[in-house]
């Protein structure tokens, strides 16, 4: 099987999973939460083990506390995935708001350059998205349960289309190189 076909199949698979995630956003959100819980448990265990090997009492205590927090969060996400999904969705909303505010502030440092407007608009859009999520979440909590699944589905669609386009680029690339070599 040629490389471009592999990329094409991977892209189509990503698109199919994206459609599935968008069609069943709550299940996709819970899956994201469970995977996050597993990763937090693994990272927390490594952090605790690493805490016993670091030098200095302060570093040891900090490492053990961070490991314990990660273990607690991981266990909480695994045992209560719906509540964990809501927690992760709120964290995403806060990150959108914080990232948007940071880009707005950064844009004013870029005043007079070509990067001012794109950075400012990007920041404003992130803040608006966070406010929209907040408003919908205040009206109905299920929005938070669906949020991660919707984002996962959209990302998988974008990724899938990108892989499909790349597959066709890879398919046509040898022909372009051969044509250029003949012209030289």
Backbone as JSON Lines, residues from 0, in Angstrom:
{"i":0,"aa":"X","n":[0.86,-1.17,0.0],"ca":[0.0,0.0,0.0],"c":[0.9,1.23,0.0]}
{"i":1,"aa":"X","n":[0.62,2.17,-0.87],"ca":[1.47,3.36,-0.97],"c":[1.2,4.32,0.18]}
{"i":2,"aa":"X","n":[2.16,5.23,0.39],"ca":[2.05,6.17,1.51],"c":[0.81,7.04,1.42]}
{"i":3,"aa":"X","n":[0.49,7.52,0.22],"ca":[-0.63,8.44,0.11],"c":[-1.94,7.75,0.47]}
{"i":4,"aa":"X","n":[-2.06,6.46,0.18],"ca":[-3.28,5.71,0.52],"c":[-3.39,5.56,2.03]}
{"i":5,"aa":"X","n":[-2.27,5.33,2.7],"ca":[-2.28,5.23,4.16],"c":[-2.75,6.55,4.78]}
{"i":6,"aa":"X","n":[-2.2,7.68,4.28],"ca":[-2.62,8.99,4.79],"c":[-4.09,9.23,4.51]}
{"i":7,"aa":"X","n":[-4.55,8.84,3.33],"ca":[-5.95,9.01,2.96],"c":[-6.85,8.2,3.89]}
{"i":8,"aa":"X","n":[-6.51,6.95,4.13],"ca":[-7.32,6.11,5.03],"c":[-7.33,6.66,6.45]}
{"i":9,"aa":"X","n":[-6.17,7.13,6.91],"ca":[-6.1,7.72,8.25],"c":[-6.98,8.97,8.33]}
{"i":10,"aa":"X","n":[-6.94,9.79,7.28],"ca":[-7.79,10.99,7.24],"c":[-9.26,10.65,7.24]}
{"i":11,"aa":"X","n":[-9.66,9.66,6.44],"ca":[-11.06,9.25,6.4],"c":[-11.51,8.66,7.73]}
{"i":12,"aa":"X","n":[-10.63,7.92,8.38],"ca":[-10.93,7.37,9.71],"c":[-11.13,8.5,10.73]}
{"i":13,"aa":"X","n":[-10.26,9.49,10.67],"ca":[-10.38,10.64,11.58],"c":[-11.69,11.38,11.33]}
{"i":14,"aa":"X","n":[-12.07,11.55,10.07],"ca":[-13.33,12.21,9.74],"c":[-14.51,11.39,10.29]}
{"i":15,"aa":"X","n":[-14.45,10.07,10.13],"ca":[-15.53,9.21,10.64],"c":[-15.65,9.33,12.16]}
{"i":16,"aa":"X","n":[-14.51,9.3,12.87],"ca":[-14.55,9.45,14.32],"c":[-15.03,10.84,14.73]}
{"i":17,"aa":"X","n":[-14.67,11.85,13.95],"ca":[-15.15,13.2,14.22],"c":[-16.65,13.3,14.11]}
{"i":18,"aa":"X","n":[-17.2,12.69,13.07],"ca":[-18.65,12.68,12.89],"c":[-19.31,11.92,14.05]}
{"i":19,"aa":"X","n":[-18.71,10.77,14.45],"ca":[-19.24,10.01,15.58],"c":[-19.2,10.85,16.85]}
{"i":20,"aa":"X","n":[-18.09,11.55,17.1],"ca":[-17.96,12.37,18.31],"c":[-19.0,13.49,18.32]}
{"i":21,"aa":"X","n":[-19.22,14.11,17.17],"ca":[-20.22,15.18,17.11],"c":[-21.63,14.61,17.26]}
{"i":22,"aa":"X","n":[-21.85,13.4,16.77],"ca":[-23.17,12.79,16.89],"c":[-23.46,12.28,18.28]}
{"i":23,"aa":"X","n":[-22.43,12.03,19.07],"ca":[-22.61,11.53,20.43],"c":[-21.63,12.28,21.34]}
{"i":24,"aa":"X","n":[-21.87,13.58,21.47],"ca":[-20.92,14.47,22.14],"c":[-20.73,14.13,23.62]}
{"i":25,"aa":"X","n":[-21.77,13.71,24.3],"ca":[-21.64,13.39,25.72],"c":[-20.74,12.17,25.91]}
{"i":26,"aa":"X","n":[-20.95,11.13,25.1],"ca":[-20.1,9.94,25.2],"c":[-18.64,10.29,24.89]}
{"i":27,"aa":"X","n":[-18.43,11.14,23.87],"ca":[-17.06,11.55,23.53],"c":[-16.45,12.36,24.66]}
{"i":28,"aa":"X","n":[-17.24,13.21,25.3],"ca":[-16.75,14.0,26.43],"c":[-16.33,13.12,27.59]}
{"i":29,"aa":"X","n":[-17.17,12.13,27.88],"ca":[-16.85,11.2,28.98],"c":[-15.59,10.41,28.63]}
{"i":30,"aa":"X","n":[-15.45,10.02,27.37],"ca":[-14.24,9.29,26.96],"c":[-13.0,10.15,27.15]}
{"i":31,"aa":"X","n":[-13.09,11.45,26.81],"ca":[-11.97,12.36,27.02],"c":[-11.64,12.44,28.51]}
{"i":32,"aa":"X","n":[-12.67,12.51,29.34],"ca":[-12.47,12.6,30.78],"c":[-11.81,11.33,31.32]}
{"i":33,"aa":"X","n":[-12.25,10.16,30.85],"ca":[-11.66,8.9,31.32],"c":[-10.2,8.78,30.89]}
{"i":34,"aa":"X","n":[-9.9,9.17,29.66],"ca":[-8.51,9.14,29.19],"c":[-7.66,10.12,30.02]}
{"i":35,"aa":"X","n":[-8.21,11.29,30.29],"ca":[-7.5,12.27,31.12],"c":[-7.26,11.7,32.51]}
{"i":36,"aa":"X","n":[-8.25,11.01,33.06],"ca":[-8.1,10.39,34.38],"c":[-6.98,9.36,34.39]}
{"i":37,"aa":"X","n":[-6.93,8.51,33.38],"ca":[-5.87,7.51,33.3],"c":[-4.51,8.18,33.2]}
{"i":38,"aa":"X","n":[-4.41,9.19,32.36],"ca":[-3.12,9.9,32.2],"c":[-2.7,10.6,33.49]}
{"i":39,"aa":"X","n":[-3.66,11.17,34.21],"ca":[-3.34,11.8,35.49],"c":[-2.88,10.77,36.51]}
{"i":40,"aa":"X","n":[-3.5,9.61,36.53],"ca":[-3.06,8.55,37.44],"c":[-1.63,8.11,37.13]}
{"i":41,"aa":"X","n":[-1.33,7.93,35.87],"ca":[0.03,7.52,35.48],"c":[1.04,8.61,35.83]}
{"i":42,"aa":"X","n":[0.71,9.85,35.45],"ca":[1.63,10.96,35.73],"c":[1.81,11.17,37.23]}
{"i":43,"aa":"X","n":[0.71,11.04,37.99],"ca":[0.8,11.19,39.44],"c":[1.67,10.12,40.07]}
{"i":44,"aa":"X","n":[1.54,8.89,39.6],"ca":[2.37,7.81,40.13],"c":[3.85,8.08,39.86]}
{"i":45,"aa":"X","n":[4.17,8.5,38.63],"ca":[5.56,8.82,38.31],"c":[6.06,10.01,39.13]}
{"i":46,"aa":"X","n":[5.19,10.98,39.37],"ca":[5.58,12.15,40.15],"c":[5.89,11.75,41.6]}
{"i":47,"aa":"X","n":[5.07,10.88,42.16],"ca":[5.31,10.43,43.53],"c":[6.61,9.64,43.61]}
{"i":48,"aa":"X","n":[6.81,8.72,42.68],"ca":[8.05,7.95,42.65],"c":[9.24,8.89,42.48]}
{"i":49,"aa":"X","n":[9.09,9.85,41.58],"ca":[10.17,10.83,41.36],"c":[10.41,11.69,42.59]}
{"i":50,"aa":"X","n":[9.37,11.91,43.39],"ca":[9.52,12.71,44.6],"c":[10.48,12.11,45.6]}
{"i":51,"aa":"X","n":[10.62,10.8,45.57],"ca":[11.54,10.14,46.5],"c":[12.98,10.19,46.01]}
{"i":52,"aa":"X","n":[13.17,10.57,44.76],"ca":[14.53,10.55,44.2],"c":[15.14,11.94,44.05]}
{"i":53,"aa":"X","n":[14.34,13.01,44.21],"ca":[14.87,14.37,44.02],"c":[15.67,14.81,45.25]}
{"i":54,"aa":"X","n":[16.57,15.74,45.02],"ca":[17.39,16.29,46.1],"c":[16.65,17.43,46.79]}
{"i":55,"aa":"X","n":[16.85,17.59,48.03],"ca":[16.29,18.71,48.8],"c":[14.92,18.4,49.35]}
{"i":56,"aa":"X","n":[14.71,18.82,50.59],"ca":[13.44,18.56,51.27],"c":[12.28,19.29,50.6]}
{"i":57,"aa":"X","n":[12.52,20.56,50.22],"ca":[11.46,21.35,49.57],"c":[11.03,20.74,48.24]}
{"i":58,"aa":"X","n":[12.0,20.34,47.43],"ca":[11.68,19.72,46.15],"c":[10.95,18.4,46.34]}
{"i":59,"aa":"X","n":[11.37,17.65,47.34],"ca":[10.76,16.35,47.63],"c":[9.29,16.55,48.03]}
{"i":60,"aa":"X","n":[9.04,17.5,48.93],"ca":[7.68,17.76,49.4],"c":[6.79,18.25,48.25]}
{"i":61,"aa":"X","n":[7.31,19.2,47.46],"ca":[6.54,19.73,46.33],"c":[6.21,18.63,45.32]}
{"i":62,"aa":"X","n":[7.17,17.79,45.02],"ca":[6.96,16.7,44.07],"c":[5.92,15.71,44.6]}
{"i":63,"aa":"X","n":[5.99,15.39,45.88],"ca":[5.03,14.46,46.46],"c":[3.62,15.06,46.49]}
{"i":64,"aa":"X","n":[3.52,16.35,46.8],"ca":[2.21,17.01,46.82],"c":[1.61,17.05,45.41]}
{"i":65,"aa":"X","n":[2.43,17.42,44.42],"ca":[1.94,17.47,43.04],"c":[1.49,16.07,42.58]}
{"i":66,"aa":"X","n":[2.27,15.07,42.92],"ca":[1.9,13.7,42.58],"c":[0.6,13.28,43.23]}
{"i":67,"aa":"X","n":[0.43,13.63,44.5],"ca":[-0.8,13.29,45.21],"c":[-2.01,14.0,44.59]}
{"i":68,"aa":"X","n":[-1.84,15.26,44.2],"ca":[-2.94,16.01,43.56],"c":[-3.31,15.34,42.23]}
{"i":69,"aa":"X","n":[-2.31,14.97,41.43],"ca":[-2.59,14.32,40.15],"c":[-3.28,12.97,40.37]}
{"i":70,"aa":"X","n":[-2.83,12.21,41.36],"ca":[-3.48,10.93,41.67],"c":[-4.93,11.14,42.1]}
{"i":71,"aa":"X","n":[-5.16,12.15,42.93],"ca":[-6.51,12.46,43.39],"c":[-7.41,12.85,42.21]}
{"i":72,"aa":"X","n":[-6.92,13.75,41.35],"ca":[-7.72,14.18,40.2],"c":[-7.99,13.0,39.25]}
{"i":73,"aa":"X","n":[-6.96,12.21,38.99],"ca":[-7.13,11.05,38.12],"c":[-8.17,10.08,38.65]}
{"i":74,"aa":"X","n":[-8.07,9.78,39.94],"ca":[-9.02,8.88,40.56],"c":[-10.43,9.47,40.53]}
{"i":75,"aa":"X","n":[-10.53,10.77,40.8],"ca":[-11.83,11.45,40.78],"c":[-12.45,11.4,39.39]}
{"i":76,"aa":"X","n":[-11.64,11.67,38.35],"ca":[-12.15,11.63,36.98],"c":[-12.6,10.22,36.61]}
{"i":77,"aa":"X","n":[-11.88,9.21,37.1],"ca":[-12.23,7.82,36.76],"c":[-13.48,7.37,37.52]}
{"i":78,"aa":"X","n":[-13.62,7.77,38.76],"ca":[-14.74,7.3,39.56],"c":[-16.02,8.1,39.32]}
{"i":79,"aa":"X","n":[-15.9,9.36,38.96],"ca":[-17.06,10.24,38.7],"c":[-16.87,10.94,37.35]}
{"i":80,"aa":"X","n":[-16.98,10.23,36.23],"ca":[-16.65,10.83,34.94],"c":[-17.56,11.99,34.53]}
{"i":81,"aa":"X","n":[-18.83,11.99,34.93],"ca":[-19.7,13.1,34.55],"c":[-19.28,14.4,35.25]}
{"i":82,"aa":"X","n":[-18.99,14.3,36.55],"ca":[-18.52,15.48,37.26],"c":[-17.15,15.92,36.74]}
{"i":83,"aa":"X","n":[-16.31,14.94,36.42],"ca":[-15.0,15.26,35.85],"c":[-15.11,15.95,34.51]}
{"i":84,"aa":"X","n":[-16.1,15.55,33.71],"ca":[-16.33,16.18,32.42],"c":[-16.71,17.65,32.6]}
{"i":85,"aa":"X","n":[-17.57,17.9,33.56],"ca":[-17.97,19.29,33.83],"c":[-16.76,20.1,34.3]}
{"i":86,"aa":"X","n":[-15.94,19.52,35.16],"ca":[-14.73,20.19,35.64],"c":[-13.79,20.51,34.49]}
{"i":87,"aa":"X","n":[-13.56,19.55,33.61],"ca":[-12.67,19.78,32.46],"c":[-13.24,20.84,31.53]}
{"i":88,"aa":"X","n":[-14.55,20.83,31.33],"ca":[-15.17,21.84,30.47],"c":[-15.0,23.23,31.06]}
{"i":89,"aa":"X","n":[-15.14,23.35,32.36],"ca":[-14.94,24.65,33.01],"c":[-13.49,25.09,32.87]}
{"i":90,"aa":"X","n":[-12.55,24.15,33.01],"ca":[-11.13,24.48,32.83],"c":[-10.88,24.97,31.4]}
{"i":91,"aa":"X","n":[-11.5,24.31,30.41],"ca":[-11.35,24.74,29.01],"c":[-11.88,26.16,28.83]}
{"i":92,"aa":"X","n":[-13.03,26.42,29.42],"ca":[-13.61,27.76,29.32],"c":[-12.69,28.8,29.96]}
{"i":93,"aa":"X","n":[-12.13,28.5,31.1],"ca":[-11.2,29.42,31.77],"c":[-9.96,29.63,30.92]}
{"i":94,"aa":"X","n":[-9.46,28.56,30.31],"ca":[-8.28,28.69,29.44],"c":[-8.57,29.55,28.21]}
{"i":95,"aa":"X","n":[-9.77,29.41,27.64],"ca":[-10.14,30.27,26.51],"c":[-10.14,31.74,26.95]}
{"i":96,"aa":"X","n":[-10.72,32.0,28.11],"ca":[-10.78,33.37,28.61],"c":[-9.38,33.91,28.89]}
{"i":97,"aa":"X","n":[-8.58,33.14,29.6],"ca":[-7.23,33.59,29.95],"c":[-6.36,33.77,28.71]}
{"i":98,"aa":"X","n":[-6.44,32.82,27.78],"ca":[-5.66,32.93,26.54],"c":[-6.1,34.12,25.71]}
{"i":99,"aa":"X","n":[-7.4,34.36,25.67],"ca":[-7.91,35.51,24.93],"c":[-7.44,36.83,25.52]}
{"i":100,"aa":"X","n":[-7.53,36.95,26.83],"ca":[-7.07,38.18,27.5],"c":[-5.58,38.37,27.28]}
{"i":101,"aa":"X","n":[-4.81,37.28,27.38],"ca":[-3.36,37.38,27.17],"c":[-3.04,37.84,25.75]}
{"i":102,"aa":"X","n":[-3.77,37.33,24.74],"ca":[-3.52,37.75,23.36],"c":[-3.94,39.19,23.12]}
{"i":103,"aa":"X","n":[-5.01,39.63,23.78],"ca":[-5.42,41.03,23.65],"c":[-4.33,41.94,24.2]}
{"i":104,"aa":"X","n":[-3.82,41.61,25.37],"ca":[-2.73,42.41,25.96],"c":[-1.5,42.37,25.06]}
{"i":105,"aa":"X","n":[-1.16,41.2,24.56],"ca":[0.0,41.06,23.68],"c":[-0.17,41.86,22.4]}
{"i":106,"aa":"X","n":[-1.39,41.92,21.89],"ca":[-1.62,42.64,20.63],"c":[-1.26,44.11,20.76]}
{"i":107,"aa":"X","n":[-1.49,44.7,21.92],"ca":[-1.17,46.12,22.09],"c":[0.33,46.36,22.15]}
{"i":108,"aa":"X","n":[1.09,45.33,22.46],"ca":[2.55,45.44,22.37],"c":[3.02,45.34,20.92]}
{"i":109,"aa":"X","n":[2.15,44.86,20.05],"ca":[2.47,44.71,18.63],"c":[1.88,45.84,17.79]}
{"i":110,"aa":"X","n":[1.35,46.87,18.45],"ca":[0.73,47.97,17.72],"c":[1.7,48.55,16.7]}
{"i":111,"aa":"X","n":[1.17,48.82,15.51],"ca":[2.0,49.36,14.45],"c":[2.65,48.29,13.59]}
{"i":112,"aa":"X","n":[2.42,47.01,13.91],"ca":[2.96,45.93,13.09],"c":[1.81,45.21,12.39]}
{"i":113,"aa":"X","n":[2.18,44.35,11.46],"ca":[1.17,43.59,10.73],"c":[0.49,42.53,11.6]}
{"i":114,"aa":"X","n":[1.03,42.28,12.78],"ca":[0.5,41.23,13.65],"c":[-0.52,41.75,14.66]}
{"i":115,"aa":"X","n":[-0.69,43.08,14.72],"ca":[-1.59,43.66,15.71],"c":[-3.03,43.16,15.55]}
{"i":116,"aa":"X","n":[-3.62,43.37,14.37],"ca":[-5.03,43.04,14.18],"c":[-5.31,41.54,14.27]}
{"i":117,"aa":"X","n":[-4.51,40.67,13.64],"ca":[-4.81,39.24,13.79],"c":[-4.74,38.77,15.24]}
{"i":118,"aa":"X","n":[-3.75,39.28,15.99],"ca":[-3.61,38.88,17.39],"c":[-4.77,39.43,18.22]}
{"i":119,"aa":"X","n":[-5.14,40.67,17.98],"ca":[-6.25,41.28,18.71],"c":[-7.56,40.54,18.42]}
{"i":120,"aa":"X","n":[-7.84,40.28,17.15],"ca":[-9.07,39.58,16.78],"c":[-9.09,38.17,17.36]}
{"i":121,"aa":"X","n":[-7.97,37.48,17.31],"ca":[-7.88,36.14,17.88],"c":[-8.21,36.17,19.37]}
{"i":122,"aa":"X","n":[-7.66,37.14,20.09],"ca":[-7.92,37.26,21.52],"c":[-9.38,37.58,21.81]}
{"i":123,"aa":"X","n":[-9.94,38.49,21.04],"ca":[-11.35,38.87,21.24],"c":[-12.27,37.67,20.98]}
{"i":124,"aa":"X","n":[-11.97,36.91,19.91],"ca":[-12.79,35.74,19.61],"c":[-12.72,34.68,20.71]}
{"i":125,"aa":"X","n":[-11.56,34.49,21.3],"ca":[-11.44,33.54,22.41],"c":[-12.25,33.98,23.62]}
{"i":126,"aa":"X","n":[-12.21,35.28,23.92],"ca":[-13.0,35.8,25.04],"c":[-14.49,35.64,24.75]}
{"i":127,"aa":"X","n":[-14.9,35.95,23.51],"ca":[-16.31,35.8,23.14],"c":[-16.74,34.34,23.26]}
{"i":128,"aa":"X","n":[-15.88,33.42,22.8],"ca":[-16.21,32.0,22.91],"c":[-16.37,31.58,24.37]}
{"i":129,"aa":"X","n":[-15.49,32.05,25.24],"ca":[-15.6,31.73,26.66],"c":[-16.9,32.29,27.25]}
{"i":130,"aa":"X","n":[-17.28,33.49,26.85],"ca":[-18.53,34.1,27.35],"c":[-19.74,33.31,26.84]}
{"i":131,"aa":"X","n":[-19.69,32.89,25.57],"ca":[-20.79,32.1,25.02],"c":[-20.93,30.79,25.78]}
{"i":132,"aa":"X","n":[-19.82,30.12,26.03],"ca":[-19.87,28.87,26.8],"c":[-20.44,29.13,28.18]}
{"i":133,"aa":"X","n":[-20.0,30.19,28.83],"ca":[-20.48,30.53,30.17],"c":[-21.99,30.77,30.16]}
{"i":134,"aa":"X","n":[-22.48,31.54,29.17],"ca":[-23.91,31.84,29.11],"c":[-24.74,30.58,28.88]}
{"i":135,"aa":"X","n":[-24.3,29.73,27.96],"ca":[-25.04,28.48,27.72],"c":[-24.98,27.57,28.94]}
{"i":136,"aa":"X","n":[-23.82,27.52,29.59],"ca":[-23.68,26.65,30.76],"c":[-24.55,27.13,31.91]}
{"i":137,"aa":"X","n":[-24.72,28.46,32.02],"ca":[-25.57,28.99,33.08],"c":[-27.03,28.61,32.85]}
{"i":138,"aa":"X","n":[-27.43,28.47,31.58],"ca":[-28.81,28.11,31.27],"c":[-29.05,26.61,31.37]}
{"i":139,"aa":"X","n":[-28.07,25.82,30.92],"ca":[-28.25,24.37,30.93],"c":[-26.9,23.67,31.1]}
{"i":140,"aa":"X","n":[-26.79,22.86,32.14],"ca":[-25.52,22.19,32.47],"c":[-25.11,21.16,31.43]}
{"i":141,"aa":"X","n":[-26.04,20.62,30.65],"ca":[-25.66,19.6,29.67],"c":[-24.73,20.16,28.6]}
{"i":142,"aa":"X","n":[-24.74,21.48,28.44],"ca":[-23.82,22.1,27.48],"c":[-22.38,21.76,27.88]}
{"i":143,"aa":"X","n":[-22.09,21.82,29.18],"ca":[-20.75,21.5,29.64],"c":[-20.42,20.02,29.41]}
{"i":144,"aa":"X","n":[-21.43,19.15,29.52],"ca":[-21.19,17.73,29.27],"c":[-20.87,17.47,27.8]}
{"i":145,"aa":"X","n":[-21.42,18.27,26.91],"ca":[-21.21,18.08,25.47],"c":[-19.99,18.82,24.94]}
{"i":146,"aa":"X","n":[-19.49,19.8,25.67],"ca":[-18.47,20.71,25.16],"c":[-17.2,19.99,24.7]}
{"i":147,"aa":"X","n":[-16.64,19.15,25.52],"ca":[-15.39,18.47,25.16],"c":[-15.59,17.56,23.95]}
{"i":148,"aa":"X","n":[-16.72,16.88,23.89],"ca":[-17.02,16.01,22.75],"c":[-17.16,16.8,21.46]}
{"i":149,"aa":"X","n":[-17.78,17.96,21.55],"ca":[-17.92,18.83,20.37],"c":[-16.54,19.3,19.9]}
{"i":150,"aa":"X","n":[-15.72,19.75,20.84],"ca":[-14.37,20.18,20.46],"c":[-13.56,19.03,19.89]}
{"i":151,"aa":"X","n":[-13.68,17.84,20.49],"ca":[-12.97,16.67,19.97],"c":[-13.44,16.35,18.56]}
{"i":152,"aa":"X","n":[-14.74,16.36,18.34],"ca":[-15.28,16.07,17.01],"c":[-14.82,17.07,15.97]}
{"i":153,"aa":"X","n":[-14.85,18.35,16.32],"ca":[-14.4,19.38,15.38],"c":[-12.92,19.2,15.07]}
{"i":154,"aa":"X","n":[-12.11,18.96,16.08],"ca":[-10.67,18.77,15.87],"c":[-10.4,17.55,14.99]}
{"i":155,"aa":"X","n":[-11.14,16.47,15.22],"ca":[-10.94,15.26,14.42],"c":[-11.35,15.5,12.97]}
{"i":156,"aa":"X","n":[-12.4,16.28,12.75],"ca":[-12.79,16.63,11.38],"c":[-11.7,17.46,10.7]}
{"i":157,"aa":"X","n":[-11.22,18.5,11.39],"ca":[-10.15,19.33,10.82],"c":[-8.91,18.49,10.53]}
{"i":158,"aa":"X","n":[-8.55,17.63,11.49],"ca":[-7.39,16.77,11.31],"c":[-7.6,15.83,10.13]}
{"i":159,"aa":"X","n":[-8.78,15.24,10.04],"ca":[-9.07,14.31,8.95],"c":[-8.99,14.97,7.59]}
{"i":160,"aa":"X","n":[-9.61,16.15,7.46],"ca":[-9.54,16.85,6.17],"c":[-8.1,17.24,5.84]}
{"i":161,"aa":"X","n":[-7.34,17.65,6.85],"ca":[-5.94,17.98,6.63],"c":[-5.15,16.77,6.14]}
{"i":162,"aa":"X","n":[-5.42,15.6,6.72],"ca":[-4.73,14.38,6.29],"c":[-5.15,13.96,4.88]}
{"i":163,"aa":"X","n":[-6.41,14.13,4.55],"ca":[-6.87,13.81,3.19],"c":[-6.18,14.72,2.18]}
{"i":164,"aa":"X","n":[-6.12,16.01,2.48],"ca":[-5.45,16.95,1.57],"c":[-3.97,16.61,1.45]}
{"i":165,"aa":"X","n":[-3.35,16.24,2.56],"ca":[-1.94,15.87,2.54],"c":[-1.74,14.61,1.7]}
{"i":166,"aa":"X","n":[-2.67,13.67,1.79],"ca":[-2.56,12.43,1.01],"c":[-2.53,12.74,-0.48]}
{"i":167,"aa":"X","n":[-3.42,13.62,-0.92],"ca":[-3.43,13.97,-2.34],"c":[-2.19,14.77,-2.73]}
{"i":168,"aa":"X","n":[-1.68,15.56,-1.8],"ca":[-0.42,16.27,-2.06],"c":[0.72,15.28,-2.24]}
{"i":169,"aa":"X","n":[0.8,14.29,-1.33],"ca":[1.85,13.28,-1.41],"c":[1.7,12.47,-2.7]}
{"i":170,"aa":"X","n":[0.47,12.17,-3.08],"ca":[0.22,11.41,-4.3],"c":[0.75,12.16,-5.52]}
{"i":171,"aa":"X","n":[0.54,13.46,-5.56],"ca":[0.93,14.26,-6.71],"c":[2.37,14.76,-6.64]}
{"i":172,"aa":"X","n":[2.99,14.71,-5.47],"ca":[4.34,15.25,-5.31],"c":[5.37,14.55,-6.2]}
{"i":173,"aa":"X","n":[5.41,13.22,-6.31],"ca":[6.41,12.6,-7.18],"c":[6.25,13.01,-8.64]}
{"i":174,"aa":"X","n":[5.01,13.17,-9.08],"ca":[4.78,13.61,-10.46],"c":[5.34,15.0,-10.68]}
{"i":175,"aa":"X","n":[5.15,15.9,-9.73],"ca":[5.68,17.25,-9.87],"c":[7.2,17.24,-9.89]}
{"i":176,"aa":"X","n":[7.81,16.42,-9.04],"ca":[9.27,16.36,-8.98],"c":[9.83,15.78,-10.29]}
{"i":177,"aa":"X","n":[9.14,14.77,-10.84],"ca":[9.59,14.17,-12.1],"c":[9.48,15.18,-13.24]}
{"i":178,"aa":"X","n":[8.4,15.94,-13.24],"ca":[8.21,16.97,-14.27],"c":[9.28,18.03,-14.19]}
{"i":179,"aa":"X","n":[9.59,18.48,-12.97],"ca":[10.62,19.5,-12.8],"c":[11.99,18.98,-13.2]}
{"i":180,"aa":"X","n":[12.25,17.7,-12.9],"ca":[13.55,17.14,-13.26],"c":[13.7,17.04,-14.78]}
{"i":181,"aa":"X","n":[12.62,16.72,-15.48],"ca":[12.67,16.63,-16.94],"c":[12.87,18.02,-17.56]}
{"i":182,"aa":"X","n":[12.3,19.06,-16.93],"ca":[12.42,20.4,-17.46],"c":[13.81,20.96,-17.26]}
{"i":183,"aa":"X","n":[14.54,20.51,-16.27],"ca":[15.89,21.03,-15.95],"c":[16.91,20.46,-16.86]}
